[in-house]
Amino acid sequence: MIDRCSQEAYDSRKAQNKNEHDQLSILNVFRKSSEPLTAREAFEIAVADGLSIDFNGVRSKITELCENEGLLEKYDKKHDPVSDKKVNRWRVKTESKKIITDFFLSQTA
């Protein structure tokens, strides 16, 4: 039987791994796109690619990748027909593109 502290450590590490996986998956959506994306567009692509994440999860990953990791940047605003509001579009930072592309290529090699 696993003691409580070990179970908490396991659960914490599992959640951290899922967070890192989701971040990489969302980053890959932006990397593969030739155009900046809204959060909704990124969500739709991620779901089509088989990622199990909700819309708010995508929004939080974009925030993490922009503010914490410095890999995404705001590009401009675009009208979102679902919310009928102008929303931000995001893109991979120009100076980060080569590093990110090299990373994803090394993962498939």
Backbone torsions as a table, in degrees:
resi	resn	phi	psi	omega
1	MET	NA	137.8	-179.0
2	ILE	-85.6	133.5	178.2
3	ASP	-74.3	166.5	-173.8
4	ARG	-60.6	-43.3	-178.9
5	CYS	-64.1	-40.5	178.4
6	SER	-65.6	-41.4	178.8
7	GLN	-64.2	-41.9	178.6
8	GLU	-64.0	-41.4	178.4
9	ALA	-64.3	-42.3	178.0
10	TYR	-62.1	-48.3	-179.3
11	ASP	-61.9	-40.1	179.2
12	SER	-64.1	-44.4	-179.9
13	ARG	-66.9	-38.3	178.1
14	LYS	-62.9	-43.0	178.3
15	ALA	-65.1	-39.1	178.3
16	GLN	-64.4	-42.3	178.1
17	ASN	-62.7	-41.6	178.1
18	LYS	-63.7	-41.6	178.9
19	ASN	-61.4	-45.5	179.3
20	GLU	-64.4	-40.0	178.3
21	HIS	-63.0	-45.5	179.9
22	ASP	-63.8	-41.0	177.2
23	GLN	-59.4	-48.0	180.0
24	LEU	-63.3	-38.8	179.3
25	SER	-64.4	-43.7	178.9
26	ILE	-68.4	-41.0	176.6
27	LEU	-59.6	-39.6	179.2
28	ASN	-65.6	-35.1	175.9
29	VAL	-59.4	-46.9	179.9
30	PHE	-68.1	-37.8	-178.7
31	ARG	-62.8	-40.4	-176.7
32	LYS	-77.7	-17.6	-177.2
33	SER	-82.0	137.4	177.4
34	SER	-84.5	-11.9	-179.2
35	GLU	-121.4	152.5	171.1
36	PRO	-59.8	152.2	-175.9
37	LEU	-124.3	148.6	168.2
38	THR	-81.2	168.4	177.2
39	ALA	-61.5	-39.5	-179.4
40	ARG	-65.2	-42.1	178.1
41	GLU	-63.5	-42.4	177.8
42	ALA	-63.2	-40.5	177.7
43	PHE	-60.6	-47.3	-178.4
44	GLU	-62.6	-40.2	177.8
45	ILE	-67.4	-43.2	-179.0
46	ALA	-61.5	-43.9	179.3
47	VAL	-65.5	-41.5	177.9
48	ALA	-63.2	-30.4	177.8
49	ASP	-80.8	-2.6	176.4
50	GLY	96.0	7.5	178.6
51	LEU	-75.9	131.8	179.2
52	SER	-92.7	91.3	-178.3
53	ILE	-150.1	149.2	177.3
54	ASP	-95.3	170.6	-175.7
55	PHE	-59.0	-43.8	179.1
56	ASN	-65.0	-31.4	175.9
57	GLY	-64.3	-39.5	177.8
58	VAL	-65.0	-44.5	179.5
59	ARG	-59.7	-41.7	-180.0
60	SER	-68.8	-35.5	177.6
61	LYS	-67.1	-37.2	176.3
62	ILE	-62.4	-44.0	178.1
63	THR	-60.4	-45.6	179.1
64	GLU	-61.5	-44.2	-177.9
65	LEU	-69.4	-26.2	178.9
66	CYS	-84.9	-55.7	-171.9
67	GLU	-83.9	-42.8	-175.8
68	ASN	-85.5	-43.8	-174.2
69	GLU	-95.7	-22.3	179.6
70	GLY	69.0	28.0	-176.7
71	LEU	-100.4	-23.0	177.1
72	LEU	-113.8	157.1	176.0
73	GLU	-140.9	153.0	174.3
74	LYS	-67.9	139.8	180.0
75	TYR	-108.2	-58.8	178.0
76	ASP	-162.9	-166.1	177.8
77	LYS	-117.7	153.1	-178.7
78	LYS	-143.3	147.0	177.5
79	HIS	-71.6	129.8	176.7
80	ASP	-101.9	115.2	-176.5
81	PRO	-67.2	-23.5	-179.5
82	VAL	-73.5	-48.2	-179.4
83	SER	-90.6	-11.7	-176.7
84	ASP	57.5	37.8	178.5
85	LYS	-130.9	162.7	170.5
86	LYS	-83.0	129.4	-178.0
87	VAL	-125.7	157.6	179.7
88	ASN	-68.9	146.0	167.0
89	ARG	-110.8	144.8	-175.1
90	TRP	-121.8	156.3	174.7
91	ARG	-149.5	162.9	175.5
92	VAL	-69.3	135.0	177.7
93	LYS	-59.1	137.7	-177.2
94	THR	-54.7	-44.2	-177.6
95	GLU	-71.5	-13.5	-179.7
96	SER	-96.3	-13.3	-172.2
97	LYS	-56.8	-48.9	-176.6
98	LYS	-65.3	-43.5	179.9
99	ILE	-60.7	-44.9	-178.3
100	ILE	-67.1	-44.6	179.5
101	THR	-61.6	-44.7	178.4
102	ASP	-60.7	-39.5	179.3
103	PHE	-62.3	-49.2	-178.1
104	PHE	-66.8	-35.1	176.8
105	LEU	-66.1	-36.5	179.0
106	SER	-69.2	-25.8	179.7
107	GLN	-74.2	-26.7	-178.6
108	THR	-92.5	-12.1	-178.3
109	ALA	-79.1	NA	NA
